[in-house]
Every structure is written in C-alpha cells, then in structure tokens.
C-alpha cells in the first residue's frame, strides 16, 4: 500500500447523493484494510479534500454539480498514485466511455449496482486495482519515509505526514 505494508488504505468519497455516500461509506468501512477519511458532495470540495488528505483511493460519481466527474479526473491527473474509481452505470456498461475515462485518469470504472448485487466481487476489483497501481508506482519510484513524513512522489504534489493511527494525513 504505497510501499507501507501495514498501512490502511485511506478513501475519499465524492458523490452528490447522500444515499450513495452512506452506502459507499458503509461498504468501504466493512472492507478489511480500508478506511473512509473524507466525504464530499461536489467535485470542487472533493478536489480540495483529495489535495489535503492524500488518500489512496477516491470514488468519483460522474454526474455532480459545478464540475462533472470527467473534469475532476483531469484535475486529479497530476496525482497518479491515487486509485481513482469512477462509479457510473453508463461507464461500467460502455467500453468506449470506460476507455475515455481511463484516458482521463480513471483507474477503474464500476457500477454502483454491482456494489449492491455482488459486494465481494466489487471489493476484489477495487483491491486488485489498488494493488496494480501500487505495483506500477513502485516500479516508477519508491516511497521514502523520514520520521513522521511520507514522501509519495507525484501523489499529491507534496509530502504527507504519517499519523500512527490514521496512516498518512495531508500536510
């Protein structure tokens, strides 16, 4: 997990639906090795949250007010070490749309319905995407830990502080 084997993967949920937020938050909290550290109702506040918290996983709903999910992916492109999970029925069922979102920086496109219908399969896909991203990131450069600072090159554009309970927190 970003080179730190005992670290919990930290997740930020960006979705304008409170119902979806609660479902995702409950699901992620139930997954071993994951913790929700932030929830945003729009892309602008979600972007700021991602920049400050440096999570390992971000869930992104495509249709949101002010900035839609595709534009958010473009803004998050400078943070390649963050697993960006797009949740969209259209993207999950349309290969062309999925490829376009992946070109914008999405790590994986899944449907919210799959989370409800097949939660274990959904979790396996998310874990695999995170692990694949970790492996790719490790081959490009290692994580450097110095005292309470974890330097994740390219993750959030700055170093992140390591908290003994929460793992990595934004600087």
Secondary structure, DSSP 8 states (H G I E B T S, - for coil): -TT-TT--EEEEEE-S-HHHHHHHHHHHHHSTTEEEEEEESSHHHHHHHHHHH--SEEEEESS-SSS-HHHHHHHHTT-TTSEEEEE-HHHHH-HHHHHHHHHTT-SEEE-HHHHHH-HHHHHHHHHHHHHHHHHHHHHH---EEETTEEE-TTTSSS-EEEETTTEEE--
